[in-house]
């Protein structure tokens, strides 16, 4: 997969955890099971947690290198 995981969010009750993925020109939330099965990187367990009401981590668009 070309997408890159940005952060993960805790699911409410039985809804399960999700990951926010940036995939070229689109960005979307995806369930933990599907994230893992599609092989997105970094691994789900290495994504930072974002709690409800917390500011989302800044995203770096794919293909852009910071500091250049």
C-alpha angles and dihedrals in degrees: 000000000000096000124103124213114235104182142332131237129206115247121235111248111315096350092098132224123297137204128215110229129195109204112179105285098000135062127196148159117253132184119258095245093052092044090055095043093051091052099235117175141266096042113261092247091058096054115106116250119243115199123211110280092015120124113260117243115259113264123224110210114242113268096023118114116207116235098031 
